[in-house]
Amino acid sequence: MHGSIPIYFQALFLASLFALLAEMVLSLIPVFKRIHVPRSFLGGILALIVGPQLIGQLHDFNLISNQIQDSWSTLALFFVNVIFASVFLGRKIPKFKTSMQLAIPQAALGQTIAWGQYLVGGLITLTVLIPVFHLDESVASFIEICFQGGIGVAVGMGDTFESLGIENAKSITVALAPLAMLTGILSGIVLINLRKKHLIHKTEEKGAQKETVESKVQKATTRYQDSLIVQIAIIGIAILLGMFLLDLLELLEKNLLMKYLYDTEFVKYIPLFPLALLGGATIQFLFDKTIPLDIINRKTVKKIQLFALDAVIIMAIGTIDLAVVNDNLIVILILLGTGFIWNISCFLLTYKIIIPKYPFERGIANYGQSMGTTSIGLMLLSIVDKDNRSRGKEAFGIKQLLFEPFVGGGLITGLSPILIRKIGLVYFTSISFALVLCFFFIGYFYSKRIKLKG
């Protein structure tokens, strides 16, 4: 490309070009659309094929230079922070009692699946990956990072893996995450087709809620101009607030915690994206409670978030080190199989027990999220309940407040490899088992109480 164009703009343009090519492929091959293959996933595969590791090895053909790939790695890491800073911006929260009735069963199921991913990750690491493949014990966190967190989290954890000296971790997780996502899409559609006769859109229900809180917010904000620059500024402030929180934690650790509680640095391993998420939540809380300005446009924020997510997926897949993947293919397949078996087994065995009303419609969203991204969960929910009669979208959205600050890209996800190193894998796995039981029984007893009330 022309030398006068900054390298980051060249890299971003190329990523966008692969998104366009993927859209053309989806139009030319309708079966991909029918099985809901994401445009960004396909674009990333195209970028990988055209890149220096495959077609790029041909003489005098190098569309994606090493400089572009380096820029993609840097941009992907930045856009992860954009994705998480946007999670809570512009989301209006309904009354507390209504919110909890909707969210607690969803959160209980989500937390049960998430901590179970740490549990099975720990067990497979202790019994197979360490004794057979001599891997680091922090590999036990990979299933939750890649399945519950998705490819964005896998990219965001790159610096943490590097700081901990976990060799080839980023390439392994960035390869595992899209495979988990694709497995989630295909298995979710199979589950839906098996349940087709029982889905809610086949029946009528009096007083059904057809409009989510979020859709109401979107309608309300259409009277405002889509001020893109203002929304970008708000997201930027959320990221800066996350950076401030991280600096504050480092200061607190050096001047207080390391003097009285422990003697080795801990905070420096924490990635920025969970703090950016808290930064966005803090800004939204301020606008909701104290600042009388209605300037956050959820519809525009969501467009920016989806753009960032597409860019991260394309860039991350396009920079996968195929040599590392080939060397660790058996490990990746073991982690993929372990995570999938746990997710689908846990979902099928518990969703009717934990979720009292519309268990499949609301539960399938949790299953989709547990296999890669929130968007997969929402996509599966939209297929089974397109009119939102179950209020599943509302329940799923509110549940994120009790979920995403901790797992699926929250603080626990960011800290998990560090915690495993600090307390040991056996203890971490035992704690995970205890929390699986704890969240399951919270969901069980709360669901039983709701059913008794009628």
Backbone hydrogen bonds, N-H to C=O, Kabsch-Sander energy under -0.5 kcal/mol:
donor,donor_aa,acceptor,acceptor_aa,energy
5,I,2,H,-1.6
9,F,6,P,-0.7
10,Q,6,P,-2.0
11,A,7,I,-2.6
12,L,8,Y,-2.4
13,F,9,F,-2.5
14,L,10,Q,-2.3
15,A,11,A,-2.1
16,S,12,L,-2.1
17,L,13,F,-2.3
18,F,14,L,-2.0
19,A,15,A,-1.4
20,L,16,S,-2.0
21,L,17,L,-2.4
22,A,18,F,-2.2
23,E,19,A,-2.0
24,M,20,L,-1.9
25,V,21,L,-2.2
26,L,22,A,-2.4
27,S,23,E,-1.5
28,L,24,M,-2.1
29,I,25,V,-2.3
32,F,29,I,-1.7
33,K,29,I,-0.6
34,R,30,P,-2.1
35,I,31,V,-1.7
36,H,33,K,-1.3
37,V,32,F,-2.6
42,L,38,P,-2.1
43,G,39,R,-2.7
44,G,40,S,-2.3
45,I,41,F,-1.9
46,L,42,L,-2.3
47,A,43,G,-2.3
48,L,44,G,-2.2
49,I,45,I,-2.3
50,V,46,L,-2.5
51,G,47,A,-1.4
54,L,51,G,-1.3
55,I,49,I,-2.5
56,G,51,G,-2.6
57,Q,54,L,-1.8
58,L,55,I,-2.2
61,F,58,L,-1.6
65,S,63,L,-0.7
69,Q,65,S,-2.2
70,D,66,N,-2.3
71,S,67,Q,-2.0
72,W,68,I,-2.5
73,S,69,Q,-2.1
74,T,70,D,-1.8
75,L,71,S,-3.1
76,A,72,W,-2.8
77,L,73,S,-1.5
78,F,74,T,-1.8
79,F,75,L,-3.0
80,V,76,A,-1.5
81,N,77,L,-0.8
81,N,78,F,-0.8
82,V,78,F,-1.2
83,I,79,F,-2.4
84,F,80,V,-2.1
85,A,81,N,-2.3
86,S,82,V,-1.2
87,V,84,F,-0.9
91,R,88,F,-1.7
92,K,90,G,-0.7
99,S,95,K,-2.7
100,M,96,F,-2.6
101,Q,97,K,-2.0
102,L,98,T,-1.7
103,A,99,S,-2.9
104,I,100,M,-2.5
106,Q,102,L,-0.7
107,A,103,A,-3.4
108,A,104,I,-2.7
109,L,105,P,-2.2
110,G,106,Q,-2.7
111,Q,107,A,-3.0
112,T,108,A,-2.1
113,I,109,L,-2.4
114,A,110,G,-2.5
115,W,111,Q,-2.8
116,G,112,T,-1.5
117,Q,113,I,-1.4
118,Y,114,A,-1.3
119,L,115,W,-2.0
120,V,116,G,-3.0
121,G,117,Q,-1.9
122,G,118,Y,-2.6
123,L,119,L,-2.3
124,I,120,V,-2.6
125,T,121,G,-1.7
126,L,122,G,-2.6
127,T,123,L,-2.2
128,V,124,I,-1.9
129,L,124,I,-2.1
130,I,125,T,-2.6
132,V,128,V,-2.5
133,F,128,V,-0.8
133,F,129,L,-0.6
134,H,130,I,-1.2
135,L,129,L,-1.7
139,V,136,D,-1.8
140,A,137,E,-1.7
141,S,138,S,-2.1
142,F,139,V,-1.9
145,I,141,S,-2.2
146,C,142,F,-2.7
147,F,143,I,-3.0
148,Q,143,I,-0.6
148,Q,144,E,-0.8
149,G,144,E,-1.8
150,G,145,I,-0.7
154,A,150,G,-2.1
155,V,151,I,-2.2
156,G,152,G,-2.5
157,M,153,V,-1.9
158,G,155,V,-1.8
161,F,157,M,-2.6
162,E,158,G,-2.3
163,S,159,D,-2.6
164,L,160,T,-2.1
165,G,161,F,-0.7
165,G,162,E,-0.8
166,I,161,F,-2.5
167,E,165,G,-1.0
169,A,166,I,-1.4
172,I,168,N,-2.0
173,T,169,A,-2.8
174,V,170,K,-2.7
175,A,171,S,-1.3
176,L,172,I,-2.4
177,A,173,T,-2.7
179,L,175,A,-1.0
180,A,176,L,-2.4
181,M,177,A,-2.3
182,L,178,P,-2.6
183,T,179,L,-2.4
184,G,180,A,-2.4
185,I,181,M,-2.1
186,L,182,L,-2.3
187,S,183,T,-2.6
188,G,184,G,-2.2
189,I,185,I,-2.1
190,V,186,L,-1.9
191,L,187,S,-2.5
192,I,188,G,-2.2
193,N,189,I,-2.4
194,L,190,V,-2.1
195,R,191,L,-1.3
196,K,193,N,-0.9
198,H,195,R,-2.1
199,L,196,K,-1.1
201,H,384,V,-0.8
202,K,199,L,-1.7
203,T,200,I,-1.9
208,A,205,E,-1.1
209,Q,389,R,-0.7
210,K,208,A,-0.6
216,K,212,T,-1.8
217,V,213,V,-2.3
218,Q,214,E,-2.3
219,K,215,S,-2.2
220,A,216,K,-2.4
221,T,217,V,-2.0
222,T,218,Q,-0.7
222,T,219,K,-0.7
223,R,220,A,-0.7
224,Y,221,T,-1.7
227,S,225,Q,-2.3
228,L,226,D,-1.8
231,Q,227,S,-2.0
232,I,228,L,-2.5
233,A,229,I,-1.9
234,I,230,V,-2.1
235,I,231,Q,-2.3
236,G,232,I,-2.6
237,I,233,A,-2.4
238,A,234,I,-2.1
239,I,235,I,-2.1
240,L,236,G,-2.6
241,L,237,I,-2.6
242,G,238,A,-2.0
243,M,239,I,-2.3
244,F,240,L,-2.4
245,L,241,L,-2.5
246,L,242,G,-2.2
247,D,243,M,-2.5
248,L,244,F,-2.5
249,L,245,L,-2.2
250,E,246,L,-2.1
251,L,247,D,-2.4
252,L,248,L,-2.5
253,E,249,L,-2.5
254,K,250,E,-2.4
255,N,251,L,-2.2
256,L,252,L,-1.6
257,L,252,L,-1.7
258,M,253,E,-3.1
259,K,256,L,-0.7
260,Y,256,L,-1.5
261,L,257,L,-3.2
262,Y,257,L,-1.8
269,Y,266,F,-1.3
270,I,267,V,-2.1
275,L,272,L,-0.9
276,A,272,L,-2.0
277,L,273,F,-2.0
278,L,274,P,-1.7
279,G,275,L,-2.1
280,G,276,A,-2.3
281,A,277,L,-2.2
282,T,278,L,-2.3
283,I,279,G,-2.1
284,Q,280,G,-2.3
285,F,281,A,-2.2
286,L,282,T,-2.2
287,F,283,I,-2.3
288,D,284,Q,-2.2
289,K,285,F,-2.5
290,T,286,L,-2.4
291,I,286,L,-3.0
293,L,291,I,-2.1
295,I,293,L,-0.8
297,N,295,I,-0.7
298,R,296,I,-0.8
301,V,297,N,-2.7
302,K,298,R,-2.7
303,K,299,K,-1.5
304,I,300,T,-2.2
305,Q,301,V,-2.5
306,L,302,K,-2.7
307,F,303,K,-2.3
308,A,304,I,-2.5
309,L,305,Q,-2.4
310,D,306,L,-2.6
311,A,307,F,-2.5
312,V,308,A,-2.6
313,I,309,L,-2.4
314,I,310,D,-2.4
315,M,311,A,-2.6
316,A,312,V,-2.9
317,I,313,I,-2.5
318,G,314,I,-2.3
319,T,315,M,-0.9
319,T,316,A,-0.6
320,I,317,I,-1.4
322,L,320,I,-1.0
325,V,321,D,-2.2
326,N,322,L,-2.8
327,D,323,A,-2.2
328,N,324,V,-1.6
329,L,326,N,-0.9
332,I,328,N,-2.5
333,L,329,L,-2.5
334,I,330,I,-2.3
335,L,331,V,-2.5
336,L,332,I,-2.6
337,G,333,L,-2.8
338,T,334,I,-2.6
339,G,335,L,-2.5
340,F,336,L,-2.4
341,I,337,G,-2.4
342,W,338,T,-2.2
343,N,339,G,-2.5
344,I,340,F,-2.5
345,S,341,I,-1.9
346,C,342,W,-3.1
347,F,343,N,-2.3
348,L,344,I,-2.3
349,L,345,S,-2.1
350,T,346,C,-1.5
351,Y,347,F,-2.4
354,I,350,T,-2.7
355,I,351,Y,-2.0
362,R,358,Y,-2.5
363,G,359,P,-2.4
364,I,360,F,-2.5
365,A,361,E,-0.5
366,N,362,R,-0.8
367,Y,363,G,-2.1
368,G,364,I,-2.6
369,Q,365,A,-2.2
370,S,366,N,-2.2
371,M,367,Y,-0.6
371,M,368,G,-1.1
372,G,147,F,-0.7
372,G,369,Q,-1.6
373,T,368,G,-0.6
377,G,373,T,-1.3
378,L,374,T,-2.3
379,M,375,S,-2.2
380,L,376,I,-2.5
381,L,377,G,-2.1
382,S,378,L,-2.3
383,I,379,M,-1.6
384,V,380,L,-1.8
385,D,381,L,-2.1
388,N,385,D,-1.6
391,R,388,N,-1.1
395,A,391,R,-2.4
396,F,392,G,-2.9
397,G,393,K,-2.4
398,I,394,E,-2.4
399,K,395,A,-2.1
400,Q,396,F,-0.9
400,Q,397,G,-0.5
401,L,398,I,-1.7
402,L,399,K,-1.3
403,F,400,Q,-1.0
404,E,400,Q,-1.9
406,F,403,F,-1.9
407,V,403,F,-2.1
411,L,405,P,-2.3
412,I,406,F,-1.5
413,T,406,F,-1.5
414,G,410,G,-2.3
415,L,411,L,-2.1
416,S,412,I,-1.8
418,I,415,L,-0.6
419,L,415,L,-2.9
420,I,416,S,-2.3
421,R,417,P,-1.7
422,K,418,I,-2.4
423,I,419,L,-3.0
424,G,420,I,-1.7
428,F,424,G,-2.2
429,T,425,L,-2.8
430,S,426,V,-2.1
431,I,427,Y,-2.6
432,S,428,F,-2.2
433,F,429,T,-2.2
434,A,430,S,-2.2
435,L,431,I,-2.3
436,V,432,S,-2.2
437,L,433,F,-2.0
438,C,434,A,-2.3
439,F,435,L,-2.8
440,F,436,V,-2.1
441,F,437,L,-2.5
442,I,438,C,-1.9
443,G,439,F,-2.3
444,Y,440,F,-2.6
445,F,441,F,-2.7
446,Y,442,I,-2.1
447,S,443,G,-2.4
448,K,444,Y,-2.3
449,R,445,F,-2.0
450,I,446,Y,-2.1
451,K,447,S,-2.4
452,L,448,K,-2.0
453,K,449,R,-1.7
454,G,450,I,-0.8
